[in-house]
Amino acid sequence: IVHMAKTFESREDMVPSNVAQVTALGMMPDSQRERTGVQGTIGHARYEFAAWKRFGRHPGHSIELTLRPPGVCEISYKSLHDPLVAAGFGVTTNAPGFKPMVYFGRAVSGGLRLDVILNTDSHANPQCVSRVRMEMEPSDA
């Protein structure tokens, strides 16, 4: 995840075939050919990792890693936070009352912004990550 976040600079980088090559995870298209992904185990959890186009007219792709069950802590928050901040990503959080999420973002080429969104176990002191999503959208700046 960190390697992709640090090196992806264009929407072409997030195309499922490139994500499959970069990760070397043996990703395959699903039966409807809507998502390209892989499933497996990590520690005591199951993971699903996929890349897909959210809807036909959308110009970019999303990349997502989900761990199940959500309470299992196989990815520490610190293991993603520290290298992303060191790579120049800005950090924001959503408001209390919503699911605890942390947003990391940086500008990339062509007026785009790469966002890495983490679902965490806590607003105040996140320790564990249950979902990571990467998206590249036009920058608001």
N, C-alpha and C positions, 0 to 999 in steps of 0.2 A: 504494500500500500504506500509506504513512504517513498520507495523508489519511483513508483508511478507519479505520485504527487510532486516530487522534486523534478522530474524530467519531462512530463507531458506539457507540451506548449501549444498544441493545436487540436482541433476537433478530430482530425485524422488519427491522432495518437490514441483516441478513445474508441476507435472502431473495434468491434469484437475480435476480428482476426488479429489485430495488433496487440490487444490486451492478452489474447491467448498466447501469442508469441513471446511477449515480454514476461509473462508470469510462468510460462512453461508448465501450466497446470493440466494440460490435456482437456481444455474446454471444448464442449461439443454443443451444437444447436439443439434446442428442445424440439419436441415433436411438431409444434406449430411453427417452428423456425422464427420465433419472436425473440427469444433470449438465447445467448450462448453462455454456457456455464459449466460448473462442476460442483459436485457435492462430496463430502468426506467427513472425516473426524479429525479433531484437534483436541488433545487432552481428553476431557470428559464431555466434550460438546460435539455436536454435528455442525458443519458449516455448509453454507451455500454461497458460491461466488459466481456472479454473472455480470455480463455487459449486454445492454440492449438499447434500442431506440424507444423512448417513452411513448411517442405516437408518431404516425407516419410523416406528418409535415414538420416535425421538430428537427432542426438541423444537427443536433448533437446526440450523443449517447450517454447513458448513465452506467456507472460501475458500482456494484454493491456487494459487500461481504456481510452475511448475516450469520450469527451464532445462535444455536438452540440447544437447550432451553435458555431463555434470556438471562436467568440468574447465574449461569456459569461464568466464571471470570477467567477465560483463557487468553484474552487480550487485555493487557493493562493499559489504562489511560496514558500513563507516563511514557510507555513505549511508542506511542504515536505523537503525543504532545511535544515532547522535547525535541525530536528531530524535525518536526514540522516548523516549530518556532525557530529553531536554528537555521532552517532553510528560508526564513523570511516570511512565513505565513503570519497574517494577522489572526487574532483570536477573538471571538465573541461568543456569548451564550444566550440562550433564550430565557425568557422571563420565568420566574417561579410560577407554578400553577400549570405549566405545560410539561410535557415529557422532557426530562433533562437531556439537552442536546448542546453540543459545542461545535461551533463553526470555525473552520480554518480557511483562509482565502488568500490568494495572491493573483496579481495581474499576470497574464500571459500574452502571447502575441495576438495581433489583430483586434485589439480592443476587447478581448475576452478575459474572463476571470475564472480561475479554477477554484472550486470549493470542495473541501473535504468535510463532511458532516458526520459527527459521531453521536450515536445514541449512547448515553452513559447511565450509570447507576445512581447518580446524585447531582443535584445542582451545585451544592456548596463545596463538595470535596470528591470529585469523581475519581474512582479507582479502576472501574471496569468498563469495557466497551462491548456492547451487544450487536451493534450494526455500524458499518462504515459505508457511506455513500459518497461518490465523487461525481461532480457535474461541472460542465464548462458552459458558461452563459455569457452574454454580453455584459461588460462591466457597467455599473451605474455611474462610475466616476467620469 
